[in-house]
Amino acid sequence: MKQLIKTPNPNNIFNIRTPKVLPPHYEFVDVEVLYNLESAIKEWITDNLKGKFIINKAISEHQKTIFRVGFEDGKEMSYFMLACPLLRYT
């Protein structure tokens, strides 16, 4: 039987899911910014993943603006890279 109501995420309830600064133990990936995808990526991560994450703007070594998307759990970063349909646009 399919569950209609999602189980609430304690990280969301206590407002501790997204830190202000990228912690050194987070694994991260740099995503080139071609469109205004920050809010869409954040919404996709919130809906599909459970762990802590952070999205920061940064400058790459080629002087381009990028999003640095970091995850506390490396498995979630792998899933994000494989399953997020928004990465096809970058």
Secondary structure, DSSP 8 states (H G I E B T S, - for coil): ----S----HHHHTT-SS-SS--TT-EEEEEE-SSS-HHHHHHHHHHH--S-EEEEEEE-TTS-EEEEEEESSHHHHHHHHHH-GGGGG-
